[in-house]
Every structure is written in structure tokens, then in C-alpha cells.
């Protein structure tokens, strides 16, 4: 049976192969076809190679078992990779945007593109959108933050190729300014994706809580567990593709320590079974002070 990391690595290796091909074709077409927008798009694809290699490294580290220095495992390596990829995207966007602005203010240096980069941009749109779809499908299936970041990297490249297509086409019709303007649009697309990923990964590195709907599901499971009269504090934190939960429950104060422990254990097993991304849960048992019959005064 394939593990979540095997699936992630398989789709990531495919991405690397495609991106190596696309980078070479785009930069070649941009240089030969006299299109700065296509060269910029090629640099974007080159950054995809680096990001995909980063995902492979992050997956390998995240898959390592718990050890003496990392009692909770290494899953946050995926989030760390996402954080680094976001910075890479932002740096690439600044480079593309800066070069495009220089060309925009010096249109005499901008040459009219040939049809070659226009054709390559269409091919790139199709391939990058395909890469996005197969990558995001696996990322959502295995709940991988680094793979989601890589998928959006592909989508941003697809969008940038659309901008390049418009810019190259416009320049071929005589509007030379459209080629550097297309490059600036490419830069804005890349920067937007980079900042979004940066925000999400930074939150996770600071123990961001799980989604509200997922938290409600945990509460529902706890309330439906026999022996649980009331719920106290619930705290959650993301840990890469997994999560940890701390939950306080209230039980009948007349139960023995063993009986209270059994209720907590049953609840822990139910949550881990029903919510597979939860790696660990700690249930703290408190006695209900006012327990007439089966009710508990909140």
C-alpha cells in the first residue's frame, strides 16, 4: 500500500520532469522569439523545479519517526517547506517585476516577438493546469500543506502563461508595451500566491488551530460519547498535515478513576478513528460538581 508520502513524491517527481522541460522550452523560445514575458515565464517555471525539490526534501524529513529530540514527530517539516517556498515565490515575483518595469520605461529595447513564444505559452498553459489539478488532488487527499503550496505554484505558472500569451500577442500586433506589462502581471500573480502561502504556513508554524468545522466535529463526537456529561476547554494545533487536540471533559463525580479513564480512552479512540488527521489527543477528566442524576450544571 502506498503511503501518503509515496503519493506525494510520485506526483512531485512528475512535476520536476515537466518543469525541467518547460523551463528549457520557455527560455529558449523567449530568447529566440524575442519575448521578455516568455523569459520571465521560464524563470517562474525554473522556480517550480526548486520548489518541487523542496517538497521532496520536506516529505522525507516529515516521514521520519519520532525521536528523542522530536517527541511529536517531524510533520512540521512540510509546513517549513511551504514557508520557504512562499519566500521563493515572492523573490521570483520581485525579480520578474523589476526587470519588466525597466523594459516598460525603455520600450526602444523591447523587440517584437515572433510566433514561437506565443505557441509555447499555449502549451505551457495546458501543461501547468494539468500539473495543478493532479497535484492539488493528491494534496487534498493526504492533507499536505507543502504539496498544496506546490500545486498553487503550478496554478500561478498557468496564470502567468495566460498573461504572457496576451502580452506576446499584443506585442505582435504592434503594442510593444504589452510584453513588459504582461511580465508585470505575471509578477503580481506570483506575489499574490506567495503571500497567501506565507500567511498560512506562518500561522501553522505558530500552532494555528484547526478549522472551526473540524473543531465542531470533535465536539460532536465528545458529546455523543457515553459517560461524557459536559465539555470544558478544547485546544487544537496544526502539526504539518496532522493535528494535536487537548480536551477537557466532565464526568459523574462518583465514578472511579478507572471508569473515568475508560471514558477518556474511548473518546480518544473515536476521535482518532473518525478524524484521521488527528495524530494525538489528550483528554483531561474533571468531576461534575452538581450532578443530579445524568445532568450536569454548566
KATANOR-V913574 format. One record per run of one state. SS is the DSSP state (helix for helix, strand for strand, loop for the rest). FROM is the first residue (numbers start at 1). TO is the last residue. If there is no record, write none. Layout:
# KATANOR-V913574
SS:FROM:TO
SS:FROM:TO
This chain:
# KATANOR-V913574
loop:1:3
helix:4:32
loop:33:35
helix:36:62
loop:63:66
strand:67:67
loop:68:69
strand:70:70
loop:71:75
helix:76:104
loop:105:106
helix:107:109
loop:110:114
helix:115:142
loop:143:144
helix:145:172
loop:173:176
helix:177:205
loop:206:211
helix:212:223
loop:224:229
strand:230:239
loop:240:241
strand:242:252
loop:253:256
helix:257:274
loop:275:277
strand:278:288
loop:289:298
